[in-house]
Amino acid sequence: MNLTETTVNKNFVYKGRIINVRCDDAMLPNGKPCTREVVEHNGGVCIAPITDENELIFVRQFRYPYMEEILELPAGKLEKGEDPFEAGKRELEEETGRVAEEYFDFGKFYPSPGYCGEIIHLYAARGLKTTEMHPDEDEFLEVIKIPIAKAVDMVMSGELRDGKTQALVMRTAEMLRRAEAK
């Protein structure tokens, strides 16, 4: 069965620094016309720093769209053409003041595939060494360490509400569980 929709025209409504917004004319698989609203985004990275004590390093920051402080794993947006792995290493150091000896690639996360083309690349990191934080000038962060088991409980209870953080906490916990089972 063919499920593919075809773009007829890309109609930009807004072009910004972080996102572009389109309202496209498209064709459904059955040949009928439709419109599709799309948010374009260069994508991002999220990284789960694992301490030697089996804690994850989180950052708490104010997120304007929700008008509240959110607890998240370190993350950031990609610049056009930027290598996601290098961006993950950069965000780790900028937001937590850590570099790592070992990295794990957990692939891609689609946060809102119904309307947004953003792809977030997920990583975990071990063998952390302390350096110095270098947050962006408009970034105000509080660094918090949470034991992995407690972080899983926080995902399950809804206390950690950020989707990329939820996915990465669970993947990291499962990776560690499987490693211990061997």
RAJO-V294752 format. One record per residue. N is the residue number from 1. RES is the residue in three letters. PHI is phi in degrees with one decimal (999 if undefined). OMEGA is omega in whole degrees, 0 to 359 (NA if undefined). NEAR is the number of other C-alpha atoms within 10 Angstrom. Layout:
N & RES & PHI & OMEGA & NEAR
N & RES & PHI & OMEGA & NEAR
This chain:
1 & MET & 999 & 178 & 4
2 & ASN & -84.3 & 179 & 7
3 & LEU & -110.7 & 188 & 8
4 & THR & -73.6 & 172 & 10
5 & GLU & -99.5 & 184 & 16
6 & THR & -114.5 & 176 & 14
7 & THR & -77.6 & 176 & 15
8 & VAL & -96.6 & 178 & 13
9 & ASN & -142.7 & 171 & 13
10 & LYS & -94.9 & 183 & 16
11 & ASN & -115.1 & 181 & 14
12 & PHE & -76.1 & 178 & 14
13 & VAL & -99.2 & 183 & 12
14 & TYR & -151.5 & 173 & 11
15 & LYS & -124.2 & 183 & 12
16 & GLY & -125.0 & 181 & 9
17 & ARG & -73.9 & 184 & 6
18 & ILE & -107.3 & 182 & 12
19 & ILE & -133.8 & 165 & 16
20 & ASN & -120.6 & 178 & 16
21 & VAL & -122.2 & 179 & 19
22 & ARG & -124.3 & 169 & 20
23 & CYS & -128.3 & 189 & 16
24 & ASP & -85.9 & 166 & 18
25 & ASP & -89.4 & 183 & 16
26 & ALA & -137.9 & 179 & 18
27 & MET & -123.2 & 177 & 18
28 & LEU & -74.3 & 179 & 15
29 & PRO & -57.7 & 180 & 13
30 & ASN & -87.5 & 177 & 10
31 & GLY & 91.7 & 180 & 10
32 & LYS & -83.4 & 179 & 9
33 & PRO & -75.7 & 176 & 14
34 & CYS & -154.1 & 172 & 14
35 & THR & -115.9 & 178 & 16
36 & ARG & -132.3 & 176 & 16
37 & GLU & -89.8 & 186 & 17
38 & VAL & -133.5 & 170 & 21
39 & VAL & -102.6 & 176 & 19
40 & GLU & -90.2 & 180 & 17
41 & HIS & -148.2 & 181 & 20
42 & ASN & -67.5 & 181 & 17
43 & GLY & 97.5 & 183 & 22
44 & GLY & -156.4 & 178 & 21
45 & VAL & -132.8 & 173 & 27
46 & CYS & -140.9 & 184 & 29
47 & ILE & -132.4 & 180 & 33
48 & ALA & -104.4 & 178 & 27
49 & PRO & -78.1 & 182 & 27
50 & ILE & -105.7 & 178 & 21
51 & THR & -80.1 & 177 & 19
52 & ASP & -64.5 & 179 & 10
53 & GLU & -94.0 & 182 & 10
54 & ASN & 57.6 & 172 & 16
55 & GLU & -110.1 & 170 & 18
56 & LEU & -105.7 & 178 & 27
57 & ILE & -98.0 & 180 & 23
58 & PHE & -107.9 & 169 & 24
59 & VAL & -124.8 & 174 & 20
60 & ARG & -107.0 & 178 & 16
61 & GLN & -149.7 & 178 & 16
62 & PHE & -75.9 & 177 & 15
63 & ARG & -115.1 & 187 & 11
64 & TYR & -55.6 & 182 & 9
65 & PRO & -57.5 & 181 & 6
66 & TYR & -99.9 & 182 & 8
67 & MET & 54.8 & 178 & 8
68 & GLU & -154.7 & 174 & 10
69 & GLU & -80.5 & 182 & 13
70 & ILE & -122.9 & 175 & 17
71 & LEU & -94.1 & 185 & 21
72 & GLU & -139.4 & 166 & 24
73 & LEU & -75.6 & 181 & 27
74 & PRO & -55.6 & 184 & 24
75 & ALA & -157.0 & 177 & 25
76 & GLY & -170.2 & 181 & 20
77 & LYS & -88.0 & 176 & 20
78 & LEU & -88.0 & 169 & 21
79 & GLU & -81.3 & 182 & 14
80 & LYS & -55.2 & 178 & 9
81 & GLY & 81.8 & 183 & 7
82 & GLU & -73.3 & 177 & 13
83 & ASP & -70.0 & 183 & 11
84 & PRO & -59.7 & 181 & 21
85 & PHE & -63.5 & 178 & 18
86 & GLU & -64.3 & 177 & 12
87 & ALA & -65.0 & 177 & 20
88 & GLY & -62.0 & 178 & 27
89 & LYS & -63.6 & 179 & 19
90 & ARG & -62.8 & 181 & 19
91 & GLU & -63.8 & 178 & 25
92 & LEU & -56.8 & 181 & 29
93 & GLU & -72.9 & 181 & 20
94 & GLU & -59.0 & 189 & 20
95 & GLU & -90.4 & 183 & 25
96 & THR & -121.2 & 184 & 25
97 & GLY & 68.5 & 180 & 18
98 & ARG & -131.9 & 166 & 21
99 & VAL & -122.5 & 185 & 21
100 & ALA & -127.3 & 176 & 18
101 & GLU & -90.2 & 187 & 9
102 & GLU & -137.6 & 180 & 10
103 & TYR & -126.0 & 178 & 17
104 & PHE & -127.2 & 181 & 15
105 & ASP & -97.6 & 179 & 12
106 & PHE & -100.9 & 175 & 17
107 & GLY & 81.7 & 188 & 10
108 & LYS & -108.0 & 178 & 17
109 & PHE & -127.6 & 177 & 20
110 & TYR & -100.5 & 187 & 15
111 & PRO & -68.1 & 183 & 15
112 & SER & -149.1 & 187 & 12
113 & PRO & -67.6 & 180 & 12
114 & GLY & -71.2 & 182 & 11
115 & TYR & -147.9 & 186 & 14
116 & CYS & -121.5 & 179 & 17
117 & GLY & -89.7 & 181 & 16
118 & GLU & -63.4 & 173 & 20
119 & ILE & -122.9 & 178 & 20
120 & ILE & -109.1 & 179 & 22
121 & HIS & -91.0 & 186 & 24
122 & LEU & -106.6 & 179 & 26
123 & TYR & -138.3 & 168 & 23
124 & ALA & -123.6 & 183 & 23
125 & ALA & -142.0 & 177 & 23
126 & ARG & -130.6 & 181 & 18
127 & GLY & 70.5 & 186 & 14
128 & LEU & -75.5 & 173 & 17
129 & LYS & -124.1 & 182 & 13
130 & THR & -82.0 & 174 & 11
131 & THR & -123.5 & 179 & 12
132 & GLU & -141.7 & 177 & 13
133 & MET & -69.7 & 176 & 15
134 & HIS & -138.2 & 181 & 15
135 & PRO & -64.4 & 174 & 15
136 & ASP & -60.1 & 184 & 11
137 & GLU & -63.6 & 179 & 6
138 & ASP & -104.0 & 185 & 6
139 & GLU & -115.2 & 180 & 10
140 & PHE & -120.5 & 190 & 12
141 & LEU & -128.6 & 169 & 19
142 & GLU & -118.1 & 181 & 12
143 & VAL & -91.6 & 184 & 16
144 & ILE & -136.0 & 175 & 15
145 & LYS & -99.2 & 180 & 16
146 & ILE & -133.8 & 176 & 17
147 & PRO & -55.1 & 185 & 14
148 & ILE & -57.3 & 181 & 21
149 & ALA & -60.3 & 178 & 14
150 & LYS & -68.5 & 178 & 12
151 & ALA & -62.0 & 176 & 22
152 & VAL & -61.7 & 177 & 21
153 & ASP & -59.5 & 180 & 13
154 & MET & -67.5 & 174 & 16
155 & VAL & -65.4 & 184 & 18
156 & MET & -64.9 & 180 & 13
157 & SER & -85.2 & 182 & 10
158 & GLY & 87.7 & 180 & 11
159 & GLU & -69.0 & 173 & 14
160 & LEU & -94.8 & 188 & 19
161 & ARG & -100.6 & 181 & 15
162 & ASP & -74.0 & 186 & 15
163 & GLY & -60.4 & 181 & 15
164 & LYS & -65.2 & 178 & 21
165 & THR & -67.2 & 178 & 23
166 & GLN & -57.5 & 182 & 20
167 & ALA & -61.1 & 184 & 14
168 & LEU & -74.2 & 175 & 21
169 & VAL & -59.5 & 183 & 25
170 & MET & -67.2 & 178 & 18
171 & ARG & -65.6 & 180 & 18
172 & THR & -65.1 & 179 & 24
173 & ALA & -61.1 & 179 & 17
174 & GLU & -67.3 & 176 & 13
175 & MET & -59.4 & 180 & 14
176 & LEU & -67.2 & 179 & 13
177 & ARG & -62.5 & 179 & 11
178 & ARG & -64.6 & 179 & 10
179 & ALA & -65.5 & 178 & 9
180 & GLU & -68.3 & 182 & 8
181 & ALA & -73.1 & 182 & 6
182 & LYS & -75.3 & NA & 5
